[in-house]
Amino acid sequence: MQQMVDFSHREAEDSKSISLRLEVEMIEAIDQSLAKSILNRDPHRPKNRSQWIIQAIKRSLKENF
């Protein structure tokens, strides 16, 4: 009986782990997609990539809020 309880507990933990991993992968994919769309949006981007990203984010915030 204890083995069945241990197995179902382990199965539930594995299921949670898989679910969390999928969530992380989805968030990373969304982040990459968002970064690409922000980067592709500005034809007059600065040479410094991080500065360019900051400017694109600021512009996006101004447009949306």
Phi and psi restraints in degrees (range 20) as a CNS / XPLOR table:
assign (resid 1 and name C) (resid 2 and name N)
       (resid 2 and name CA) (resid 2 and name C) 1.0 -61.1 20.0 2
assign (resid 2 and name N) (resid 2 and name CA)
       (resid 2 and name C) (resid 3 and name N) 1.0 -35.7 20.0 2
assign (resid 2 and name C) (resid 3 and name N)
       (resid 3 and name CA) (resid 3 and name C) 1.0 -63.1 20.0 2
assign (resid 3 and name N) (resid 3 and name CA)
       (resid 3 and name C) (resid 4 and name N) 1.0 -39.7 20.0 2
assign (resid 3 and name C) (resid 4 and name N)
       (resid 4 and name CA) (resid 4 and name C) 1.0 -64.3 20.0 2
assign (resid 4 and name N) (resid 4 and name CA)
       (resid 4 and name C) (resid 5 and name N) 1.0 -40.9 20.0 2
assign (resid 4 and name C) (resid 5 and name N)
       (resid 5 and name CA) (resid 5 and name C) 1.0 -64.5 20.0 2
assign (resid 5 and name N) (resid 5 and name CA)
       (resid 5 and name C) (resid 6 and name N) 1.0 -45.5 20.0 2
assign (resid 5 and name C) (resid 6 and name N)
       (resid 6 and name CA) (resid 6 and name C) 1.0 -60.2 20.0 2
assign (resid 6 and name N) (resid 6 and name CA)
       (resid 6 and name C) (resid 7 and name N) 1.0 -43.1 20.0 2
assign (resid 6 and name C) (resid 7 and name N)
       (resid 7 and name CA) (resid 7 and name C) 1.0 -63.9 20.0 2
assign (resid 7 and name N) (resid 7 and name CA)
       (resid 7 and name C) (resid 8 and name N) 1.0 -46.1 20.0 2
assign (resid 7 and name C) (resid 8 and name N)
       (resid 8 and name CA) (resid 8 and name C) 1.0 -69.0 20.0 2
assign (resid 8 and name N) (resid 8 and name CA)
       (resid 8 and name C) (resid 9 and name N) 1.0 -32.7 20.0 2
assign (resid 8 and name C) (resid 9 and name N)
       (resid 9 and name CA) (resid 9 and name C) 1.0 -65.8 20.0 2
assign (resid 9 and name N) (resid 9 and name CA)
       (resid 9 and name C) (resid 10 and name N) 1.0 -44.5 20.0 2
assign (resid 9 and name C) (resid 10 and name N)
       (resid 10 and name CA) (resid 10 and name C) 1.0 -64.7 20.0 2
assign (resid 10 and name N) (resid 10 and name CA)
       (resid 10 and name C) (resid 11 and name N) 1.0 -39.6 20.0 2
assign (resid 10 and name C) (resid 11 and name N)
       (resid 11 and name CA) (resid 11 and name C) 1.0 -62.6 20.0 2
assign (resid 11 and name N) (resid 11 and name CA)
       (resid 11 and name C) (resid 12 and name N) 1.0 -41.1 20.0 2
assign (resid 11 and name C) (resid 12 and name N)
       (resid 12 and name CA) (resid 12 and name C) 1.0 -65.0 20.0 2
assign (resid 12 and name N) (resid 12 and name CA)
       (resid 12 and name C) (resid 13 and name N) 1.0 -41.1 20.0 2
assign (resid 12 and name C) (resid 13 and name N)
       (resid 13 and name CA) (resid 13 and name C) 1.0 -64.2 20.0 2
assign (resid 13 and name N) (resid 13 and name CA)
       (resid 13 and name C) (resid 14 and name N) 1.0 -42.2 20.0 2
assign (resid 13 and name C) (resid 14 and name N)
       (resid 14 and name CA) (resid 14 and name C) 1.0 -61.4 20.0 2
assign (resid 14 and name N) (resid 14 and name CA)
       (resid 14 and name C) (resid 15 and name N) 1.0 -41.2 20.0 2
assign (resid 14 and name C) (resid 15 and name N)
       (resid 15 and name CA) (resid 15 and name C) 1.0 -63.2 20.0 2
assign (resid 15 and name N) (resid 15 and name CA)
       (resid 15 and name C) (resid 16 and name N) 1.0 -42.6 20.0 2
assign (resid 15 and name C) (resid 16 and name N)
       (resid 16 and name CA) (resid 16 and name C) 1.0 -62.4 20.0 2
assign (resid 16 and name N) (resid 16 and name CA)
       (resid 16 and name C) (resid 17 and name N) 1.0 -43.1 20.0 2
assign (resid 16 and name C) (resid 17 and name N)
       (resid 17 and name CA) (resid 17 and name C) 1.0 -61.8 20.0 2
assign (resid 17 and name N) (resid 17 and name CA)
       (resid 17 and name C) (resid 18 and name N) 1.0 -45.1 20.0 2
assign (resid 17 and name C) (resid 18 and name N)
       (resid 18 and name CA) (resid 18 and name C) 1.0 -63.2 20.0 2
assign (resid 18 and name N) (resid 18 and name CA)
       (resid 18 and name C) (resid 19 and name N) 1.0 -42.9 20.0 2
assign (resid 18 and name C) (resid 19 and name N)
       (resid 19 and name CA) (resid 19 and name C) 1.0 -61.6 20.0 2
assign (resid 19 and name N) (resid 19 and name CA)
       (resid 19 and name C) (resid 20 and name N) 1.0 -45.0 20.0 2
assign (resid 19 and name C) (resid 20 and name N)
       (resid 20 and name CA) (resid 20 and name C) 1.0 -64.6 20.0 2
assign (resid 20 and name N) (resid 20 and name CA)
       (resid 20 and name C) (resid 21 and name N) 1.0 -39.9 20.0 2
assign (resid 20 and name C) (resid 21 and name N)
       (resid 21 and name CA) (resid 21 and name C) 1.0 -62.3 20.0 2
assign (resid 21 and name N) (resid 21 and name CA)
       (resid 21 and name C) (resid 22 and name N) 1.0 -42.2 20.0 2
assign (resid 21 and name C) (resid 22 and name N)
       (resid 22 and name CA) (resid 22 and name C) 1.0 -63.9 20.0 2
assign (resid 22 and name N) (resid 22 and name CA)
       (resid 22 and name C) (resid 23 and name N) 1.0 -40.2 20.0 2
assign (resid 22 and name C) (resid 23 and name N)
       (resid 23 and name CA) (resid 23 and name C) 1.0 -61.6 20.0 2
assign (resid 23 and name N) (resid 23 and name CA)
       (resid 23 and name C) (resid 24 and name N) 1.0 -44.2 20.0 2
assign (resid 23 and name C) (resid 24 and name N)
       (resid 24 and name CA) (resid 24 and name C) 1.0 -62.3 20.0 2
assign (resid 24 and name N) (resid 24 and name CA)
       (resid 24 and name C) (resid 25 and name N) 1.0 -43.7 20.0 2
assign (resid 24 and name C) (resid 25 and name N)
       (resid 25 and name CA) (resid 25 and name C) 1.0 -62.9 20.0 2
assign (resid 25 and name N) (resid 25 and name CA)
       (resid 25 and name C) (resid 26 and name N) 1.0 -39.8 20.0 2
assign (resid 25 and name C) (resid 26 and name N)
       (resid 26 and name CA) (resid 26 and name C) 1.0 -64.7 20.0 2
assign (resid 26 and name N) (resid 26 and name CA)
       (resid 26 and name C) (resid 27 and name N) 1.0 -43.2 20.0 2
assign (resid 26 and name C) (resid 27 and name N)
       (resid 27 and name CA) (resid 27 and name C) 1.0 -63.2 20.0 2
assign (resid 27 and name N) (resid 27 and name CA)
       (resid 27 and name C) (resid 28 and name N) 1.0 -43.0 20.0 2
assign (resid 27 and name C) (resid 28 and name N)
       (resid 28 and name CA) (resid 28 and name C) 1.0 -62.6 20.0 2
assign (resid 28 and name N) (resid 28 and name CA)
       (resid 28 and name C) (resid 29 and name N) 1.0 -40.5 20.0 2
assign (resid 28 and name C) (resid 29 and name N)
       (resid 29 and name CA) (resid 29 and name C) 1.0 -64.7 20.0 2
assign (resid 29 and name N) (resid 29 and name CA)
       (resid 29 and name C) (resid 30 and name N) 1.0 -41.7 20.0 2
assign (resid 29 and name C) (resid 30 and name N)
       (resid 30 and name CA) (resid 30 and name C) 1.0 -63.7 20.0 2
assign (resid 30 and name N) (resid 30 and name CA)
       (resid 30 and name C) (resid 31 and name N) 1.0 -43.4 20.0 2
assign (resid 30 and name C) (resid 31 and name N)
       (resid 31 and name CA) (resid 31 and name C) 1.0 -59.4 20.0 2
assign (resid 31 and name N) (resid 31 and name CA)
       (resid 31 and name C) (resid 32 and name N) 1.0 -45.2 20.0 2
assign (resid 31 and name C) (resid 32 and name N)
       (resid 32 and name CA) (resid 32 and name C) 1.0 -64.3 20.0 2
assign (resid 32 and name N) (resid 32 and name CA)
       (resid 32 and name C) (resid 33 and name N) 1.0 -42.1 20.0 2
assign (resid 32 and name C) (resid 33 and name N)
       (resid 33 and name CA) (resid 33 and name C) 1.0 -63.8 20.0 2
assign (resid 33 and name N) (resid 33 and name CA)
       (resid 33 and name C) (resid 34 and name N) 1.0 -43.9 20.0 2
assign (resid 33 and name C) (resid 34 and name N)
       (resid 34 and name CA) (resid 34 and name C) 1.0 -63.2 20.0 2
assign (resid 34 and name N) (resid 34 and name CA)
       (resid 34 and name C) (resid 35 and name N) 1.0 -44.6 20.0 2
assign (resid 34 and name C) (resid 35 and name N)
       (resid 35 and name CA) (resid 35 and name C) 1.0 -60.5 20.0 2
assign (resid 35 and name N) (resid 35 and name CA)
       (resid 35 and name C) (resid 36 and name N) 1.0 -42.9 20.0 2
assign (resid 35 and name C) (resid 36 and name N)
       (resid 36 and name CA) (resid 36 and name C) 1.0 -63.1 20.0 2
assign (resid 36 and name N) (resid 36 and name CA)
       (resid 36 and name C) (resid 37 and name N) 1.0 -42.9 20.0 2
assign (resid 36 and name C) (resid 37 and name N)
       (resid 37 and name CA) (resid 37 and name C) 1.0 -67.7 20.0 2
assign (resid 37 and name N) (resid 37 and name CA)
       (resid 37 and name C) (resid 38 and name N) 1.0 -36.6 20.0 2
assign (resid 37 and name C) (resid 38 and name N)
       (resid 38 and name CA) (resid 38 and name C) 1.0 -66.4 20.0 2
assign (resid 38 and name N) (resid 38 and name CA)
       (resid 38 and name C) (resid 39 and name N) 1.0 -43.8 20.0 2
assign (resid 38 and name C) (resid 39 and name N)
       (resid 39 and name CA) (resid 39 and name C) 1.0 -67.5 20.0 2
assign (resid 39 and name N) (resid 39 and name CA)
       (resid 39 and name C) (resid 40 and name N) 1.0 -35.5 20.0 2
assign (resid 39 and name C) (resid 40 and name N)
       (resid 40 and name CA) (resid 40 and name C) 1.0 -80.3 20.0 2
assign (resid 40 and name N) (resid 40 and name CA)
       (resid 40 and name C) (resid 41 and name N) 1.0 -6.7 20.0 2
assign (resid 40 and name C) (resid 41 and name N)
       (resid 41 and name CA) (resid 41 and name C) 1.0 -81.4 20.0 2
assign (resid 41 and name N) (resid 41 and name CA)
       (resid 41 and name C) (resid 42 and name N) 1.0 -30.3 20.0 2
assign (resid 41 and name C) (resid 42 and name N)
       (resid 42 and name CA) (resid 42 and name C) 1.0 -106.2 20.0 2
assign (resid 42 and name N) (resid 42 and name CA)
       (resid 42 and name C) (resid 43 and name N) 1.0 108.2 20.0 2
assign (resid 42 and name C) (resid 43 and name N)
       (resid 43 and name CA) (resid 43 and name C) 1.0 -73.7 20.0 2
assign (resid 43 and name N) (resid 43 and name CA)
       (resid 43 and name C) (resid 44 and name N) 1.0 -20.6 20.0 2
assign (resid 43 and name C) (resid 44 and name N)
       (resid 44 and name CA) (resid 44 and name C) 1.0 -104.7 20.0 2
assign (resid 44 and name N) (resid 44 and name CA)
       (resid 44 and name C) (resid 45 and name N) 1.0 48.6 20.0 2
assign (resid 44 and name C) (resid 45 and name N)
       (resid 45 and name CA) (resid 45 and name C) 1.0 -75.6 20.0 2
assign (resid 45 and name N) (resid 45 and name CA)
       (resid 45 and name C) (resid 46 and name N) 1.0 145.6 20.0 2
assign (resid 45 and name C) (resid 46 and name N)
       (resid 46 and name CA) (resid 46 and name C) 1.0 -68.2 20.0 2
assign (resid 46 and name N) (resid 46 and name CA)
       (resid 46 and name C) (resid 47 and name N) 1.0 161.7 20.0 2
assign (resid 46 and name C) (resid 47 and name N)
       (resid 47 and name CA) (resid 47 and name C) 1.0 -69.1 20.0 2
assign (resid 47 and name N) (resid 47 and name CA)
       (resid 47 and name C) (resid 48 and name N) 1.0 -31.5 20.0 2
assign (resid 47 and name C) (resid 48 and name N)
       (resid 48 and name CA) (resid 48 and name C) 1.0 -77.7 20.0 2
assign (resid 48 and name N) (resid 48 and name CA)
       (resid 48 and name C) (resid 49 and name N) 1.0 109.9 20.0 2
assign (resid 48 and name C) (resid 49 and name N)
       (resid 49 and name CA) (resid 49 and name C) 1.0 -60.0 20.0 2
assign (resid 49 and name N) (resid 49 and name CA)
       (resid 49 and name C) (resid 50 and name N) 1.0 -42.5 20.0 2
assign (resid 49 and name C) (resid 50 and name N)
       (resid 50 and name CA) (resid 50 and name C) 1.0 -65.1 20.0 2
assign (resid 50 and name N) (resid 50 and name CA)
       (resid 50 and name C) (resid 51 and name N) 1.0 -38.2 20.0 2
assign (resid 50 and name C) (resid 51 and name N)
       (resid 51 and name CA) (resid 51 and name C) 1.0 -65.1 20.0 2
assign (resid 51 and name N) (resid 51 and name CA)
       (resid 51 and name C) (resid 52 and name N) 1.0 -38.8 20.0 2
assign (resid 51 and name C) (resid 52 and name N)
       (resid 52 and name CA) (resid 52 and name C) 1.0 -62.3 20.0 2
assign (resid 52 and name N) (resid 52 and name CA)
       (resid 52 and name C) (resid 53 and name N) 1.0 -44.7 20.0 2
assign (resid 52 and name C) (resid 53 and name N)
       (resid 53 and name CA) (resid 53 and name C) 1.0 -62.4 20.0 2
assign (resid 53 and name N) (resid 53 and name CA)
       (resid 53 and name C) (resid 54 and name N) 1.0 -43.5 20.0 2
assign (resid 53 and name C) (resid 54 and name N)
       (resid 54 and name CA) (resid 54 and name C) 1.0 -60.9 20.0 2
assign (resid 54 and name N) (resid 54 and name CA)
       (resid 54 and name C) (resid 55 and name N) 1.0 -45.1 20.0 2
assign (resid 54 and name C) (resid 55 and name N)
       (resid 55 and name CA) (resid 55 and name C) 1.0 -62.4 20.0 2
assign (resid 55 and name N) (resid 55 and name CA)
       (resid 55 and name C) (resid 56 and name N) 1.0 -41.3 20.0 2
assign (resid 55 and name C) (resid 56 and name N)
       (resid 56 and name CA) (resid 56 and name C) 1.0 -65.5 20.0 2
assign (resid 56 and name N) (resid 56 and name CA)
       (resid 56 and name C) (resid 57 and name N) 1.0 -40.0 20.0 2
assign (resid 56 and name C) (resid 57 and name N)
       (resid 57 and name CA) (resid 57 and name C) 1.0 -65.9 20.0 2
assign (resid 57 and name N) (resid 57 and name CA)
       (resid 57 and name C) (resid 58 and name N) 1.0 -44.7 20.0 2
assign (resid 57 and name C) (resid 58 and name N)
       (resid 58 and name CA) (resid 58 and name C) 1.0 -59.8 20.0 2
assign (resid 58 and name N) (resid 58 and name CA)
       (resid 58 and name C) (resid 59 and name N) 1.0 -44.1 20.0 2
assign (resid 58 and name C) (resid 59 and name N)
       (resid 59 and name CA) (resid 59 and name C) 1.0 -64.0 20.0 2
assign (resid 59 and name N) (resid 59 and name CA)
       (resid 59 and name C) (resid 60 and name N) 1.0 -41.4 20.0 2
assign (resid 59 and name C) (resid 60 and name N)
       (resid 60 and name CA) (resid 60 and name C) 1.0 -63.3 20.0 2
assign (resid 60 and name N) (resid 60 and name CA)
       (resid 60 and name C) (resid 61 and name N) 1.0 -40.8 20.0 2
assign (resid 60 and name C) (resid 61 and name N)
       (resid 61 and name CA) (resid 61 and name C) 1.0 -64.3 20.0 2
assign (resid 61 and name N) (resid 61 and name CA)
       (resid 61 and name C) (resid 62 and name N) 1.0 -41.4 20.0 2
assign (resid 61 and name C) (resid 62 and name N)
       (resid 62 and name CA) (resid 62 and name C) 1.0 -63.4 20.0 2
assign (resid 62 and name N) (resid 62 and name CA)
       (resid 62 and name C) (resid 63 and name N) 1.0 -39.8 20.0 2
assign (resid 62 and name C) (resid 63 and name N)
       (resid 63 and name CA) (resid 63 and name C) 1.0 -69.1 20.0 2
assign (resid 63 and name N) (resid 63 and name CA)
       (resid 63 and name C) (resid 64 and name N) 1.0 -33.9 20.0 2
assign (resid 63 and name C) (resid 64 and name N)
       (resid 64 and name CA) (resid 64 and name C) 1.0 -98.3 20.0 2
assign (resid 64 and name N) (resid 64 and name CA)
       (resid 64 and name C) (resid 65 and name N) 1.0 -13.1 20.0 2
